Amino acid sequence: MGGYVVITIVVITVLFLISAVKVLNEYERAVVFRLGRVLGDPKGPGLIIIIPLVDRFIRISLRTIVQDVPPQDVITKDNVTVKVNAVIYFRVINPLKAIIEVENYLYATSQLSQTTLRSVCGQAELDELLSKREEVSAHIQSILDRQTDPWGIKVSAVELKHIDLPEEMQRAMAKQAEAERERRAKVINSEGEFQAAQKLYEAAVVIAQEPIAVQLRFLQTIREISSEGSTNTIIPLPIDLLAPLIKK
C-alpha cells in the first residue's frame, strides 16, 4: 500500500514540475496572471516557473510580423474605383500592453490597417496612387503607428502591393499614353525642322556675304558624285546663266 502512495506522490510531483516549468525562446516573453492579476513585468527569456491552477501565462513573440492586407475597394478623390492591397510590418514592443489594452492585437491591427488603407487612398487621386506610392505608404504607416502605440505595437513599414484598375480605365490610360507619345514625337520633329531651317538660314547668310561659297559647294558636290562610281554625272547650272532665257 505504501508503494502505491510513493508512486502517486512521484507522479503528482512530475506532473507539477511539467506544469510549473516553462521555457521561453530568446524572442518570446510571457505575461503571467496570478488569480487574475498581472504578476509583475513580462517574464523571459529562458526558464520560468509558475504555480499550476493559480497562475496563467500568455506567450508573446517579439519578432516582426508580416501581415497581408486583403484587397480593399477604394473610391479615389477623382471618383475612380480601384482595388488596393498592401502588406504591413509590425512587432510587439510592450507585451503587457498588447495583452491588457486590446483583446486580440493581431486582429485589431489587421482591421485598423484595412480601414486606414481605404481612408488614405480615398483622399488621394488616381495619379497620386500610381506615381507617389512611397508617400502614400509612409502616410498609412504613420497613422497606424500612432494608433497602435497604446497597444504596445510598433508599425515599422507599410507597402502598397497592387493597385487594380477597371478595364475601361486601363484602356483610357493606354490611349492617353499613346497620345502623349505622339505629342512628344511631333514636338521632337518640329524642333528638328526648326533647327534645320535655322541652319539653312545661317548658310544663306554666309552665301550672301561670300558668293564664292556657292562655287566651292558646287565643286564639292561634283567631287562627291564622281567618287560614288556613278556612270552619269549631273552638273547643275547656276541660276544666273539661265536668267536671260527665263526673262525671254
ABEGO torsion letter per residue (X at the ends): XAAAAAAAAAAAAAAAAAAABBBBBAABBBBBBBGGBBBEBBBOBEBBBBBBGABBBBBBBABBBBBBBBBBBBBBAAGBBBBBBBBBBBBBABAAAAAAABABAAAAAAAAAAAAAAAAAAABBAAAAAABAAAAAAAAAAAAAAAAAAAGBBBABBBBABBBBBAAAAAAAAAAAAAAAAAAAAAAAAAAAAAAAAAAAAAAAAAAABAAAAAAAAAAAAAAAAAAGBABBBBBBBAAAAAAAAAX
